[in-house]
Every structure is written in structure tokens, then in C-alpha cells.
Amino acid sequence: MKRVVAPSILSADFGNLERDTLMLNRSAAEWVHVDVMDGVFVPNISFGFPVLKAVTKASTKIIDTHLMICDPIRYVEKFAKAGSHYVTFHYEAAEDIDACIDAIHNAGAKAGISIKPATEPEVLEQWLHKTDMVLVMSVEPGFGGQSFMPYSLDKVRRLKAMIERINPHCIIEIDGGISADNAAEVFGAGVDVVVAGSAVFCAENPEAEIVKILEA
């Protein structure tokens, strides 16, 4: 299984966003994670299309956009067309999951579904055949710097079993409290992509920290 680190740009220095994006270009990270929050679905507001466009303009990596917003069908197509390679929306926020997946695919991007810590992975079973990625939140979405919830690993293992049976091409991503200290256990549970924000951007040497996570 290939390991991928997706540093979350939410933890970057926004006064030096281009500098930090170019640092990621040089790094061993293959993806860049972009957290979009609306202040309604989660108790925080992050950024939207202007910041995404700035990142996509400077980045040479896969752009992984995570929509923590209500009624995501309004925006999934626009985020896909704005340069996102993956667009992930929340199961808890979407009234019509099939419509969201189809809109993302029709716009030329890959579709992901995310679940919050209180949501069990089995609720996604009927959509796994057409989903490219499932994002398991290992903290409550909305803020960086939270502690990893160990119960998330059980959810990953159950999700992995369903994916192997239904759609082996679907990958698993995890977001929240990931660092070099727990990355080995997380990858070992079946995760393909780890999102790391504070662990990378607060490190003395972010590029070296990314390698430490990959090699944990």
C-alpha cells in the first residue's frame, strides 16, 4: 500500500502562502489538503475560491479539497472546476449524496465522502461503488490542533473491509491529530492518505517532518 501525506494548508502561514505552497512542492508530500468551512456546518470559517485559486496556481501537487459546508451540492462543481483533483463533501451535510458524487465526476474531479467522529462507516456502504475516496474525521471538524481519537482506527478497519468487498479502487483518508507519533498505526489500520496540518507547519523543518510521517 502506498502512503501519501496531504499537508493541510489551513495550518500554513497565510502571510506567506506562496512560500509555504512552494515548500510543499519541494517536499515528499504528494497532495495538498484544502479545508473549506462555512461557519454553519462547523463552528469556524476558513476560506473559499480566492485562496484555492492561489494555491492551485502555485502548487504542483494533487489538490484535495474538503468541504465542511452545508448543502454542498451548491458548490461541488465549482470547486472541481476551480482546480481540485478531489472534492470531498460530508455525508451529514448532503441531502442527495448521489447528486453530489455525480456533479463532482461530471466536472472532471474525483469524489470523496467524509464522516464525522459520531458517524459509523456502514452508512456509506450503498455509495462505495461510485466513490473514489472516504475521509474519516479523527477529530471534530472545524479546528486544527485537536487530539487524535483512537476509536477512528476501528472505523477505518471496518471501512477497509467494506471497500475491499465493494470497490477496491476507493481509497481511505484520515484527518485530525495525525503526526509522526501515530502515523505507523494509522497507516497500518488501512489508511492510504493522512492529512497533517499542525504537525507539518508547526515543525522546525516541515519537509523533514513530512518524511518522518511517511516513514513512521
Number of C-alpha atoms within 10 A of each C-alpha: 8 8 14 20 23 27 28 25 25 19 20 19 14 12 8 9 16 17 14 20 24 14 15 23 18 13 16 17 21 18 24 26 24 26 23 23 22 17 14 11 18 16 12 14 17 15 13 15 13 9 16 20 15 13 22 17 12 15 20 16 20 17 22 25 25 23 25 27 22 20 17 20 22 12 17 27 22 16 24 25 14 15 21 27 19 24 29 29 31 22 18 17 18 17 13 12 19 14 13 25 25 19 20 27 20 13 15 16 23 21 25 29 27 26 22 18 17 11 15 15 21 11 11 19 13 11 15 22 15 18 24 23 23 27 24 26 22 25 23 17 20 18 17 18 14 15 12 17 15 14 10 22 20 12 18 25 16 15 22 22 12 17 21 12 10 16 16 14 14 19 19 23 24 26 25 24 24 25 23 18 13 14 21 15 14 22 24 12 17 19 27 19 23 29 27 30 24 22 23 27 21 13 13 10 10 19 18 14 21 26 15 15 24 21 11 15
